[in-house]
C-alpha cells in the first residue's frame, strides 16, 4: 500500500499535507480507498465551515459502504475539491493528488504532533 | 485442486469448489448465507458491472441450493409445493416460481428447470437452501440435493452466449430464453439454461465440481470477467429484479410484488398457500413494489425512510427494500412498497439519506432494459 513520506496520517486513514503558511490539504489514503472500493459520492463541508479535530466533517460513500471523514486538525475550510462531485473515482485513482478533499487553515499547528508520520502509519496499516 | 468437502472450513464458512480461483483473481471474500463468497475481484464492482453490460462476466453461484427431482410423478410433486403450474412445462423448459406460506407470503423465489420428461432441477436461494430442500423433499422424497458436489456458473452479458458456445459447443447458441439443454463437455454432463439475474442475455451452467473449475478457467482464458456479489446486486437492481429477504419475504405476497405471473391458479391442484393467494387475487393490492430514482446526489440504501415531503409536516410513507448507486445510469436507484395511489411514475417523494432529505421520483420498471 502506497504511503507517502512527508504527510501526516490519522488512525482513521486521513492524510494531511502541510502547505505554505498555516494551510493544509486533507484527503484519504490509498489504504482507505482500497478498503472502501469504488467511491461513488463524497459529501464535503462548505467553504468557511469549521472543523474540530476528531469530529466528522463529511462522508465518503462507495458502492457497498459509507464511511465518515474525521477532521485530523481543527481549522476552517478554505477550499473544497468540487471535481469530486462529477468524478468521485479520483479518490480511488489518485488518493493523494487529484482525490484531495478539502484545504483548511489550521488553527494550531501543534495538533500535527498528535498525528502519525509515514512510518507510523505504515506500521498502523500492517498491524 | 481440492473440492469443498476436503477444504478446511474458513471460520465456519462453506467454500465453493472455486474458492482458490476466487483468491487467484483477487477476490474479496465475505460471509454470505454461510458461505465465503467474493463481493468483488481486483477490478472492482463498477468495472465488473460494466463488463456484464458490455461484454461478458461470470459469477460463481455455486452457493445456491440445487436439487434434482426424478420420476414420472416429479412434475405433480413439485407443483404441489410451488406456485407456478410446472406440469405445463415441456421437457427443456424452465420457469421462475415461488414457495409461499399458508398466508400467501413468499418463503423463497426459485427456478424450476424441466430438463427432460422425468428429470427436473430446482434452484433455491442460498439463504433458504435448507428449508427449501426440506419443503421439496416432503413432497418428493426422491429429491437429490447436489449443492455440495456441483458448481453453478452464471455467464452473463452480450457476448456471453457466444463465448459459452465456443467452449461448451454450438448447442449453447440454440437454447432459447427460459429453456435448457444438457451437453457433454470433457466427459461431464452440463446443464445449460438460458436464464439469469442480470437483465442481460446469458446462460447458467450446472456441472460437477471438477468440470466447473475447468469451465471457470476456460471462461477466464476466453476473456470473461469474473464478477462478484456486489455487481450481481447492482445488475439485478437495475433490472428491477427482486431479492428475497429484501424486496420479497414471508410478509409480502406475490401480487403486490408484481409476481402474479409466477402464480398459477387456474388448475385444480392444491399447493401451499393456494387458498390465501386465491383470496388475494380477488382483492386489488393496497401497495405495490415500485422503482424510485434519486433526483440528486447520494446513494439510497435498504431501510432508508421515504417521506411525502421535506417540510415539518413530512409523513413517512415507506422504507426502501433495496437501494444502490446504478453504475449504468450514474444515479441512485431503489425499490420500495408504495401505496397504490402514490405508485404512479412521476410521483415525487423525499428519501432520508442519513439526514439529507433528497428528492426521488417513481419511474417505470425496469430502470435499465438491454438494447434490442
Interface residues (C-beta under 8 A of the other chain):
Chain A: X37 X38 X40 X41 X43 X59 X61 X63 X64 X66 X85 X89 X92
Chain B: X39 X40 X44 X45 X46 X47 X230 X234 X297 X298 X299 X324 X325 X327 X354 X356
